Amino acid sequence: MIIKYNFERFTGAPARGDTRISINRSGLIRLSAGFCRVNNILSFKYCILFYDRSNGAIALKFINNKEDGVLKVTKDRKAATLAATSFIKSNKLDLRSNFKRHDWKKLSIPDVGEVFVVELSKR
């Protein structure tokens, strides 16, 4: 009996796979390399943040045009960061229960467009 193999060539270290969004103690929102790769985030310059108080959720919309209230997407080689301290303070978000890695979902919201939603911990 002849076995048919379907080998795939290894071409180097695999890309990091974590696609979560992190919030840290200093109020930075860290967009993982996996999230940036899967969603082509490094092609954007700015991000608009939205907050849904009743559901405790943040929405991120990435754009290339500068508008009032946008945050600059600070890029490194494969990941990105948003300096969101003013957003966090103005919405009185409890950072202590939210510095961690968050899962996200992609939604299309009428009159806003495509956003990435992060549901925060409720305390």
PASEBA-1860 file (N, C-alpha, C; in nm, 3 decimals):
! residues 123
1> MIIKYNFE> 0.083/-0.118/0.000/0.000/0.000/0.000/0.089/0.125/0.000 ~ 0.061/0.216/-0.089/0.139/0.338/-0.101/0.065/0.451/-0.028 ~ 0.137/0.519/0.060/0.079/0.631/0.135/0.110/0.760/0.061 ~ 0.007/0.843/0.043/0.027/0.974/-0.019/0.043/1.077/0.092 ~ 0.154/1.146/0.090/0.181/1.250/0.189/0.153/1.386/0.129 ~ 0.118/1.478/0.216/0.095/1.616/0.174/0.178/1.708/0.264 ~ 0.309/1.707/0.244/0.399/1.786/0.327/0.391/1.933/0.291 ~ 0.403/2.018/0.396/0.413/2.162/0.376/0.548/2.207/0.427
9> RFTGAPAR> 0.615/2.287/0.349/0.749/2.331/0.385/0.743/2.434/0.498 ~ 0.831/2.418/0.596/0.846/2.515/0.704/0.934/2.628/0.652 ~ 0.885/2.751/0.662/0.959/2.864/0.605/1.011/2.962/0.709 ~ 1.014/2.923/0.833/1.065/3.010/0.938/0.973/3.009/1.058 ~ 1.003/3.093/1.154/0.923/3.099/1.276/0.782/3.143/1.242 ~ 0.683/3.079/1.302/0.545/3.118/1.274/0.514/3.256/1.333 ~ 0.424/3.326/1.270/0.382/3.456/1.323/0.309/3.433/1.454 ~ 0.325/3.527/1.544/0.259/3.513/1.673/0.109/3.514/1.651
17> GDTRISIN> 0.040/3.429/1.723/-0.100/3.407/1.694/-0.200/3.479/1.781 ~ -0.157/3.539/1.893/-0.253/3.603/1.982/-0.315/3.722/1.911 ~ -0.447/3.725/1.905/-0.515/3.835/1.837/-0.593/3.923/1.934 ~ -0.558/3.920/2.059/-0.634/3.996/2.159/-0.590/4.143/2.166 ~ -0.675/4.221/2.233/-0.649/4.362/2.258/-0.628/4.377/2.408 ~ -0.517/4.441/2.448/-0.484/4.455/2.590/-0.500/4.599/2.636 ~ -0.536/4.613/2.763/-0.537/4.744/2.827/-0.440/4.734/2.944 ~ -0.346/4.829/2.953/-0.249/4.821/3.063/-0.272/4.929/3.167
25> RSGLIRLS> -0.195/4.923/3.274/-0.211/5.012/3.390/-0.199/5.160/3.355 ~ -0.119/5.193/3.257/-0.099/5.333/3.224/-0.201/5.387/3.124 ~ -0.300/5.307/3.089/-0.404/5.353/2.999/-0.373/5.337/2.852 ~ -0.279/5.250/2.821/-0.249/5.221/2.681/-0.332/5.101/2.635 ~ -0.386/5.111/2.516/-0.454/4.998/2.453/-0.354/4.938/2.355 ~ -0.317/4.814/2.380/-0.215/4.746/2.299/-0.284/4.653/2.201 ~ -0.255/4.672/2.074/-0.311/4.590/1.967/-0.204/4.487/1.930 ~ -0.230/4.362/1.959/-0.129/4.257/1.940/-0.090/4.243/1.793
33> AGFCRVNN> 0.026/4.182/1.772/0.074/4.159/1.636/-0.026/4.076/1.557 ~ -0.084/3.976/1.622/-0.183/3.891/1.554/-0.307/3.970/1.513 ~ -0.357/4.056/1.603/-0.473/4.140/1.573/-0.440/4.233/1.456 ~ -0.324/4.296/1.462/-0.284/4.388/1.354/-0.270/4.316/1.221 ~ -0.214/4.197/1.223/-0.194/4.120/1.100/-0.328/4.077/1.040 ~ -0.415/4.018/1.122/-0.543/3.965/1.074/-0.633/4.076/1.020 ~ -0.626/4.195/1.081/-0.716/4.304/1.043/-0.649/4.417/0.967 ~ -0.523/4.399/0.928/-0.448/4.498/0.850/-0.446/4.636/0.918
41> ILSFKYCI> -0.430/4.637/1.050/-0.437/4.760/1.129/-0.320/4.855/1.100 ~ -0.205/4.802/1.068/-0.088/4.888/1.047/-0.102/4.978/0.924 ~ -0.206/4.957/0.845/-0.230/5.044/0.729/-0.311/5.168/0.767 ~ -0.353/5.178/0.894/-0.433/5.292/0.940/-0.348/5.386/1.025 ~ -0.385/5.515/1.025/-0.312/5.616/1.101/-0.380/5.653/1.232 ~ -0.514/5.644/1.236/-0.588/5.693/1.352/-0.696/5.594/1.394 ~ -0.745/5.616/1.516/-0.853/5.533/1.569/-0.953/5.622/1.643 ~ -1.081/5.598/1.617/-1.188/5.664/1.692/-1.237/5.563/1.795
49> LFYDRSNG> -1.249/5.607/1.921/-1.299/5.519/2.026/-1.442/5.559/2.062 ~ -1.524/5.460/2.088/-1.662/5.479/2.131/-1.680/5.401/2.260 ~ -1.769/5.448/2.347/-1.796/5.375/2.471/-1.946/5.357/2.488 ~ -1.988/5.234/2.514/-2.128/5.201/2.543/-2.136/5.174/2.693 ~ -2.181/5.273/2.767/-2.187/5.264/2.913/-2.280/5.154/2.961 ~ -2.395/5.138/2.896/-2.493/5.038/2.942/-2.443/4.895/2.926 ~ -2.360/4.870/2.826/-2.306/4.735/2.805/-2.160/4.722/2.847 ~ -2.099/4.830/2.891/-1.959/4.826/2.931/-1.867/4.780/2.819
57> AIALKFIN> -1.883/4.842/2.702/-1.805/4.799/2.586/-1.739/4.918/2.518 ~ -1.623/4.893/2.463/-1.549/4.991/2.383/-1.553/4.945/2.238 ~ -1.569/5.041/2.147/-1.561/5.010/2.004/-1.445/5.091/1.946 ~ -1.368/5.028/1.860/-1.254/5.092/1.794/-1.280/5.095/1.644 ~ -1.272/5.214/1.586/-1.288/5.228/1.441/-1.159/5.290/1.387 ~ -1.097/5.222/1.294/-0.969/5.266/1.239/-0.991/5.344/1.110 ~ -0.923/5.459/1.100/-0.939/5.549/0.985/-0.802/5.605/0.945 ~ -0.798/5.672/0.832/-0.674/5.737/0.787/-0.681/5.888/0.785
65> NKEDGVLK> -0.799/5.944/0.808/-0.815/6.089/0.808/-0.821/6.141/0.951 ~ -0.750/6.250/0.976/-0.751/6.307/1.110/-0.883/6.381/1.133 ~ -0.948/6.349/1.244/-1.073/6.413/1.284/-1.061/6.453/1.430 ~ -1.156/6.532/1.479/-1.156/6.568/1.620/-1.170/6.443/1.706 ~ -1.089/6.436/1.810/-1.101/6.327/1.907/-1.036/6.196/1.869 ~ -0.970/6.188/1.755/-0.908/6.061/1.716/-0.779/6.039/1.795 ~ -0.741/5.914/1.807/-0.614/5.878/1.868/-0.519/5.831/1.759 ~ -0.394/5.867/1.772/-0.292/5.823/1.675/-0.259/5.677/1.701
73> VTKDRKAA> -0.251/5.599/1.595/-0.209/5.460/1.604/-0.056/5.461/1.603 ~ 0.004/5.431/1.719/0.149/5.427/1.731/0.194/5.286/1.697 ~ 0.274/5.276/1.591/0.311/5.144/1.538/0.453/5.108/1.576 ~ 0.473/4.979/1.600/0.609/4.929/1.605/0.619/4.831/1.488 ~ 0.712/4.739/1.491/0.731/4.654/1.372/0.607/4.574/1.334 ~ 0.539/4.513/1.431/0.427/4.425/1.397/0.300/4.452/1.475 ~ 0.307/4.536/1.578/0.192/4.562/1.664/0.169/4.713/1.671 ~ 0.071/4.754/1.752/0.041/4.897/1.763/-0.016/4.927/1.901
81> TLAATSFI> -0.016/5.057/1.935/-0.064/5.104/2.064/-0.148/5.229/2.044 ~ -0.249/5.245/2.132/-0.329/5.367/2.137/-0.314/5.427/2.276 ~ -0.277/5.554/2.286/-0.267/5.621/2.415/-0.407/5.670/2.452 ~ -0.477/5.592/2.534/-0.619/5.616/2.560/-0.647/5.668/2.700 ~ -0.548/5.725/2.768/-0.566/5.771/2.906/-0.682/5.871/2.918 ~ -0.689/5.969/2.829/-0.796/6.069/2.837/-0.933/6.005/2.814 ~ -0.942/5.910/2.723/-1.068/5.838/2.698/-1.109/5.760/2.822 ~ -1.014/5.692/2.884/-1.042/5.611/3.003/-1.087/5.699/3.119
89> KSNKLDLR> -1.018/5.812/3.139/-1.055/5.903/3.248/-1.191/5.968/3.224 ~ -1.216/6.014/3.103/-1.343/6.084/3.076/-1.464/5.991/3.086 ~ -1.443/5.862/3.064/-1.553/5.766/3.076/-1.552/5.693/3.210 ~ -1.461/5.733/3.299/-1.451/5.677/3.435/-1.444/5.525/3.434 ~ -1.359/5.471/3.348/-1.344/5.326/3.338/-1.257/5.274/3.451 ~ -1.295/5.162/3.507/-1.219/5.099/3.614/-1.107/5.017/3.553 ~ -0.988/5.074/3.552/-0.875/5.004/3.491/-0.836/4.878/3.566 ~ -0.846/4.881/3.699/-0.799/4.765/3.778/-0.864/4.635/3.734
97> SNFKRHDW> -0.991/4.639/3.700/-1.058/4.515/3.660/-1.044/4.488/3.510 ~ -0.975/4.576/3.441/-0.966/4.560/3.295/-0.826/4.554/3.240 ~ -0.716/4.559/3.325/-0.588/4.539/3.261/-0.566/4.392/3.244 ~ -0.591/4.355/3.122/-0.575/4.216/3.079/-0.592/4.212/2.928 ~ -0.583/4.093/2.874/-0.607/4.074/2.731/-0.755/4.047/2.709 ~ -0.811/4.116/2.615/-0.954/4.104/2.587/-0.977/4.042/2.449 ~ -1.078/3.956/2.441/-1.124/3.910/2.311/-1.204/4.023/2.248 ~ -1.226/4.017/2.121/-1.296/4.122/2.049/-1.387/4.058/1.944
105> KKLSIPDV> -1.480/4.138/1.896/-1.561/4.094/1.783/-1.574/4.209/1.685 ~ -1.585/4.174/1.560/-1.596/4.272/1.452/-1.744/4.288/1.420 ~ -1.792/4.413/1.422/-1.932/4.441/1.394/-1.942/4.556/1.295 ~ -2.054/4.561/1.226/-2.085/4.674/1.140/-2.202/4.747/1.206 ~ -2.180/4.872/1.245/-2.280/4.950/1.317/-2.333/5.059/1.224 ~ -2.466/5.070/1.212/-2.524/5.174/1.126/-2.473/5.314/1.164 ~ -2.445/5.395/1.067/-2.396/5.533/1.081/-2.255/5.543/1.140 ~ -2.192/5.430/1.172/-2.055/5.431/1.223/-1.964/5.353/1.129
113> GEVFVVEL> -2.008/5.234/1.090/-1.928/5.149/1.002/-1.871/5.030/1.076 ~ -1.762/4.977/1.024/-1.699/4.859/1.080/-1.617/4.896/1.203 ~ -1.645/4.826/1.314/-1.573/4.851/1.439/-1.531/4.719/1.502 ~ -1.437/4.729/1.594/-1.394/4.615/1.675/-1.441/4.642/1.817 ~ -1.520/4.552/1.873/-1.582/4.573/2.004/-1.512/4.488/2.109 ~ -1.480/4.553/2.221/-1.421/4.487/2.338/-1.518/4.505/2.453 ~ -1.562/4.393/2.510/-1.651/4.399/2.627/-1.566/4.398/2.752 ~ -1.581/4.502/2.833/-1.502/4.516/2.955/-1.566/4.440/3.070
121> SKR> -1.486/4.415/3.172/-1.537/4.349/3.293/-1.629/4.444/3.366 ~ -1.737/4.391/3.419/-1.830/4.474/3.495/-1.810/4.444/3.643 ~ -1.794/4.550/3.722/-1.778/4.533/3.867/-1.883/4.610/3.938
END
